[in-house]
Amino acid sequence: MLNPSDFVDCLVGSGIDFFTGVPDSLLKSFCAYVTDHCSDRHVIASNEGGAVGLASGHYLATGKPALVYMQNSGQGNAVNPLLSLADPEVYSIPMLLLVGWRGMPGVHDEPQHVKQGKVTVPLFETLGIPTQVLPDDAIAALEMTRQAVAQALDGKRPVSLVVRKGLFADYALQSHQPDLCDMPREGVIELILKEYGQEAVFVATTGMISREVYETRERLGQDHARDFLTVGSMGHASMLALGVAKAHPDQLVICLDGDGASLMHMGNMAIVGQSGCENLMHIVLNNAAHDSVGGQPTVAGKVSLCDIAQACGYAVSSFMPGIRCYAYGQPTFMEIYVSKGARKDLGRPKESPLVNKALFMQTLGVSS
Ligand SMILES: Cc1ncc(C[n+]2csc(CCOP(=O)(O)OP(=O)(O)O)c2C)c(N)n1
């Protein structure tokens, strides 16, 4: 097992003292350690492509490579700047990528990680990025890290290290930001489902929000056919909801989003805001954290998502039980502050994504 502090010391000793990325559950200890100990040299990016951009700027300004960490789900977000900015055939910018390997072949994982897990290493190979899997032995892992940094510097190129589940020794985040509100997210989801659960169809975002929607439906004795649980594809739920809302103008469509997810592809807010779909309600459950992968902070505690939504063309509204808070001639936006954390015994959807899709389409009267 690798101690996150030893890993950071090794990076610093090898010439990397700037860290950026998007948190991942397999890198939870490492992300928590840099959040606690490297605050002036660490930026949590909104998406993995942005982190590659930031690392590139850091190199241009200092001549030093940065570390970019991500879950392998974020490879897609990073591909464009890796190929058209940092690649040796373009600006040739050294950086080290640290990539959590969800869905590693042979290790059981959630359905959304299986395909990504299979293609993680081949995808880097196709991109021409030298890639190695960090071994479990700490000394060997540190040696591989030193060599990878040297390779990035010598070749002036991105080099990646892939991280298996359980590599990092436990380290718990110390610097928790205070909660924006003491209302648990699952309690708010219950209120929303009690109010709109049988009237609207729902598109829920990646992570705990989808799992809590599923569990709350079970608890309320409601079926799951009105909910599309976007288990992967972080940041795209609002556009998915827009696709449904445009095709079914008489159907209320509610997107239940997270603050991390809405920041990840915030441009979607401008498109949804200008869509004119008054049957679309976009609700962000804001805990100012990437709660589902370890609670690392987002900037959403200090950024007014409501102001942004209003400027994008949404009607900003509040959740009021018993009152229909939508259909203002434009899409509705609600930002609801919630606390961090979830039940320890929170379950996962029992149906496969394919079954979820078929039931949801059936609800919309479409055959799949
Ligand atoms: C492209 C991509 N990057 C990273 C992840 C890992 N990930 C899963 S859930 C999550 C945090 C989501 O945070 P937020 O939307 O604020 O919801 P919360 O978990 O706080 O309810 C992250 C980073 C992912 N699934 N996809």
The ligand as an SDF file (V2000), in Angstrom:
LIG
                    3D

 26 27  0  0  0  0  0  0  0  0999 V2000
  -16.1010   12.5850  -16.0800 C   0  0  0  0  0  0  0  0  0  0  0  0
  -16.1270   12.0930  -14.6660 C   0  0  0  0  0  0  0  0  0  0  0  0
  -15.2140   12.5650  -13.8030 N   0  0  0  0  0  0  0  0  0  0  0  0
  -15.2310   12.1420  -12.5140 C   0  0  0  0  0  0  0  0  0  0  0  0
  -16.1490   11.2340  -12.0830 C   0  0  0  0  0  0  0  0  0  0  0  0
  -16.1410   10.7140  -10.6540 C   0  0  0  0  0  0  0  0  0  0  0  0
  -17.3070   11.2190   -9.9000 N   0  0  0  0  0  0  0  0  0  0  0  0
  -18.4290   10.4970   -9.7190 C   0  0  0  0  0  0  0  0  0  0  0  0
  -19.5850   11.2730   -8.8020 S   0  0  0  0  0  0  0  0  0  0  0  0
  -18.5480   12.6100   -8.6070 C   0  0  0  0  0  0  0  0  0  0  0  0
  -18.9230   13.7820   -7.7370 C   0  0  0  0  0  0  0  0  0  0  0  0
  -20.2300   14.3740   -8.1040 C   0  0  0  0  0  0  0  0  0  0  0  0
  -20.3950   15.5410   -7.3210 O   0  0  0  0  0  0  0  0  0  0  0  0
  -21.7510   16.3360   -7.3340 P   0  0  0  0  0  0  0  0  0  0  0  0
  -22.2840   16.4360   -8.7100 O   0  0  0  0  0  0  0  0  0  0  0  0
  -21.5640   17.6050   -6.6010 O   0  0  0  0  0  0  0  0  0  0  0  0
  -22.7390   15.3820   -6.5530 O   0  0  0  0  0  0  0  0  0  0  0  0
  -22.6340   14.8550   -5.0260 P   0  0  0  0  0  0  0  0  0  0  0  0
  -21.8360   13.6000   -5.1030 O   0  0  0  0  0  0  0  0  0  0  0  0
  -21.9830   15.9190   -4.1980 O   0  0  0  0  0  0  0  0  0  0  0  0
  -24.0550   14.6230   -4.6340 O   0  0  0  0  0  0  0  0  0  0  0  0
  -17.3380   12.4320   -9.2750 C   0  0  0  0  0  0  0  0  0  0  0  0
  -16.2320   13.4100   -9.3290 C   0  0  0  0  0  0  0  0  0  0  0  0
  -17.0870   10.7690  -13.0420 C   0  0  0  0  0  0  0  0  0  0  0  0
  -18.0500    9.8920  -12.7280 N   0  0  0  0  0  0  0  0  0  0  0  0
  -17.0510   11.2140  -14.3060 N   0  0  0  0  0  0  0  0  0  0  0  0
  1  2  1  0
  2  3  1  0
  2 26  2  0
  3  4  2  0
  4  5  1  0
  5  6  1  0
  5 24  2  0
  6  7  1  0
  7  8  2  0
  7 22  1  0
  8  9  1  0
  9 10  1  0
 10 11  1  0
 10 22  2  0
 11 12  1  0
 12 13  1  0
 13 14  1  0
 14 15  2  0
 14 16  1  0
 14 17  1  0
 17 18  1  0
 18 19  2  0
 18 20  1  0
 18 21  1  0
 22 23  1  0
 24 25  1  0
 24 26  1  0
M  CHG  1   7   1
M  END
$$$$
